[in-house]
Amino acid sequence: MSVTPPAPSRAAEILSRPVSINGLTVPNRIAMAPMTRMFSPDGIPGEDVVSYYARRAAAGVGLIVTEGTYVGHDSAGQSDRVPRFHGEEQLAGWAKVAEAVHAGGGTIVPQLWHIGMVRNQGEPPFADAPAVGPSGVRLDGTEGVGKAMTQRDLDDVIGAFAQAAAAAERIGFDGVELHGAHGYLLDQFLWSGTNRRTDAYGGDPVARAKFAAEIIAAVRETVSAEFPIIFRYSQWKQEAYDVRLAETPEELEAILAPLAAAGVDAFHASTRRYWLPEFDGSDLNLAGWTKKLTGKPTITVGSVGLDGDFIGGFAGEGSQVKGIDDLLDRLERDEFDMVAVGRALLQDPEWAAKVLGGRLDELAPYDAAALKTLS
Ligand SMILES: Cc1cc2nc3c(=O)[nH]c(=O)nc-3n(C[C@H](O)[C@H](O)[C@H](O)COP(=O)(O)O)c2cc1C
């Protein structure tokens, strides 16, 4: 007797369609959001990091964006437990991560990171390195604690991103994500609050986008033409959750257009709650506007499957499960192309398998205790 298989759920139908980003085909619409975990002593991702990512790929995550990983510039970071994307042992660790993710059927990009003026001098891995940024100004406006970058510094950092991207391609990653969000170095240039330069890298939105555009162009030149470059950006900054890069769609377009022209293949628009409209007069969220303004594939993010945002998560708050019908409606309308999931995937490595399998009733609330382990 033949048994009719159950009809696929609406979530499965919508989320399991493949999507292309330049030369890469991602098997479905679910991405893992980049999440710093600090489980890599001396910046080397070990076997526990390999299996942490591999578990999620094997359970259906189509695209893994790794935790932020420092590019090869002494001022890039401030922890020797955050993985680095330079150095022989570090890259050997990463190569194992990429291989294991591929074995599970997923695709993976490293998130390349420079923290700029967020750095406190004296911290590892390179204690003597100063904090550097567009104007030596911290996100809270404090002056005189870091170094305004010279042309030489800019060139060094551009080179560091290009080298990291070349390494990513060489060791088997499927693309790169450049971290241009949340008030870190690239965002410090994009945002007028931290960029007070009067040279070609400061002033109007196009000038403020010049440094990021030069990094993108350098990466584009260094990697193969079909190798995807994803650019993550946000309105919000750490320490300043309510500030905005752009108050209007026109301002946003002025920032994004030069980045797209420099070679971005997809944008990852970071918001805390994906369902909030970005500008008056339209329901589109930030990823929706980004797609409309640039024509590029976009990734949305922010409290997918949860009812409270991640800032509460850092403060130790849990979060209840929230339905994803509205998210599916938006995907169906092609408002954006992919959905990145953060805490829900930290909590439950099987999140994607449950959602793709129509087992939404098995999703568990987020408990901040998940931050303490690499399970
Ligand atoms: C523990 C943790 C670490 C994070 N680290 C990064 C990071 O390295 N790079 C980044 O761009 N965003 C980082 N984020 C933000 C997430 O990528 C994501 O945008 C945010 O958690 C919202 O998604 P969620 O509501 O699904 O958790 C982090 C978030 C968490 C919870």
The ligand as an ORCA input file, in Angstrom:
! r2SCAN-3c Opt
* xyz 0 1
  C      26.244     36.542     20.996
  C      26.106     37.436     19.810
  C      27.241     37.815     19.099
  C      27.134     38.639     17.971
  N      28.265     38.914     17.220
  C      28.154     39.551     16.030
  C      29.264     39.654     15.138
  O      30.372     39.147     15.375
  N      29.066     40.316     13.968
  C      27.867     40.881     13.644
  O      27.748     41.491     12.574
  N      26.790     40.763     14.460
  C      26.894     40.096     15.619
  N      25.766     39.901     16.402
  C      24.450     40.323     15.903
  C      23.774     39.151     15.169
  O      24.435     38.837     13.962
  C      22.303     39.464     14.825
  O      22.255     40.543     13.932
  C      21.473     39.781     16.052
  O      21.691     38.822     17.074
  C      19.982     39.801     15.714
  O      19.539     38.532     15.316
  P      18.651     37.613     16.319
  O      17.575     38.519     16.846
  O      18.138     36.511     15.437
  O      19.549     37.144     17.406
  C      25.852     39.118     17.560
  C      24.726     38.751     18.299
  C      24.824     37.914     19.390
  C      23.571     37.488     20.124
*
